[in-house]
């Protein structure tokens, strides 16, 4: 069943503005990223990748420091192609280092962490979590707390990988991650 937001999508309105000479590219980028996230969550990877790629393209045209890393994080998370995922993550990191608006540090790192978790790249998880912790060190926020939880998961996964066969790792980690027991038991120790 479609809800009211699906019946009256925002993107056609934004595209109509563009036809009238109003170039709301930054807002279009944001709408496309959110739409990509919804497609990904619904299991429509091809649509998610297409929306994220379009968001990245528009972001490059309108100024990547505003939403570029956010769009690249969504692309990395939606992509099942390891090469495309890694390229999006590397470009997002480079944009953060070059100077991007603050929300990108939170949103890109969130998606990068999830992309690295999905790929089983524990070093990438740790690197992104450390980057988020570094960025929020002067003004801790919920994202910083999330970083501690990610690090707890990373440390648990490293311990599990030393004691279990590879086929047992993902089910054990998934079960503990879903229950939250990994984070509750280790967060206080980190």
N, C-alpha and C positions, 0 to 999 in steps of 0.2 A: 504494500500500500504506500502510495506517495504522500509525503507530507507537504505542507504549504510552501516550504522552502524549495522543494524539488519541483513544484508546479510553477513557481515564479523564480527561476534562476537569476542570479546576479550578473553572470558573465554576458548575456545578451544586452543588458542595460549598459554595462561598461563598454562593450564593443560599439553600441549605438553612439555613445558619447564620442568615441574615437572617429566615427564617420562624420560627426558634426564638427570635427576639428579640435575637440577637447581630448587631449592625450593623457588619460589617467593611468599611464603605464605602471606606476608604482602600485596603485590599487588593483590593477589587473593582475600584476604579479602575485600579490597577496591572495587574491581570490583564486587564482590558479593553483597556488600551493595548497590552500585549504581544500580545494576540490580534489587535488591529487591525493591528499591524505585520506579523504573520504573514499575515493576509489580504491586505494590500497587497503584500507580497513575492510571494505566490502569484498576484497579478493579480486578486484578488477585491475590487475597489474599493468596491462597494456595501456589502459586509460590513465592510470596513475602516472606511468612513465611519460606518456604524451603530454599530459598537463604540466608535469614538472619540467619537462624539456622546454615547453613553451614559456613557462615562468622564468626559467634561466635565460632564455633568449631575450625576453623583454627586459629583464633585469640588466642584462649587459648593455642594452640600448639606452636605458634610462638612468643608469648609475648603479653599478653592482654593490656599492658600499651600503645602500639602503636595505635591500632584501636579497642580495646575491647569495650569501652563505645560507640563508634560510631556504631558498629555492634549491640550492645544491644539496643541502641535507635531505630535503624531500626526494630529490632525484636519486641520491645514493640509497635511501631507504626503500624506494620503490623498485629500483633496478635489480634484476636477477643476474645481470651480466657483471662478473667480478671486475673486469677491466673498466667498464663504465662507472661502476660503484667507486672504485679506487680513484679514478680521475675526478669524479665529483667531490669526493672527500678531500683530495689534495688541493683542488681549486678553492674549495670552501675554507680550508685552513689558511691558504695563501691570502685570501681576501680578509680573513680575520687579522692576520699579522700585518697586512698593509693598512688596516684601519677601517673598521666597519661599525655601523651604528650598533649600540649596545644590545638590542634585542637579538641580534644575530649570534652573539656569543652564547646566549642561553638556548635559542632555538636550534641553531646548527649543532651545537654539542649534544643536545638531547637526541636529535636524529642520527648524528654520527655514532653515538654510543649504541643506539639500537641497531644501526647498520652493521657495526663491528660485532655486536652480540650475535646477530643473525648469521654472520659469516664465520663465527667462531674465532675471530681475531682478537684474542685477549690483550695483546699489546696495544692494539688500537683502542680498545675499551679503556685501558689504563691511561693512555695518552690523552684521550678526550676528556676523561674524568679529571685528570690532573689539570688540563687546560681550563676546565670549568671552575675547578677549585681555585686556581690561580686568579682567574678573572673576578670571582666573587669574594675573594679573601678580605677585602676591606669593607664590604657590605654584604654579609651573608644573607642568603634568601633561601627559599624552599629548594631552588635548584642546587644550592650548595649542599643541602641535606641529602638531596637525591644523589649527589656525587659520592657521598659517604656510603650510601646504599649500593651504588654501582661498584665502588671499590671493594665492599664486603662481598658482593657477588663474584667479582673477579678473583679475590683471594680464595674464596670457596671453590671456584671452578679450577683454579690452579691446584688446589689440594686434591680435588676429585680426580683430575687428570693424572695425578701421580699414583692413585690407588685403584682406579677402575680401567677396564677395557674401554676403548673408544665408543663401542656400541652402547655401553651403559651410561656414558657421560651425559648425553643430551637428555635422557629421560630423568636422570637424577637431578640435574640442574633445573630442568623445566618444572619438575614437581616442587622442588624447594623454592624456586623463584615464585611460582604461582601461590604458594602458601605464605610467602613472606618470611619463612623461618630462617632463610639464609641471612637476610638483612637484620632481623630482630636479634639474632644470636651474636652477630659479629660487629654490628655498628658501634656498640658500646666499647669494644676493644680497640677500634681503629683510631 
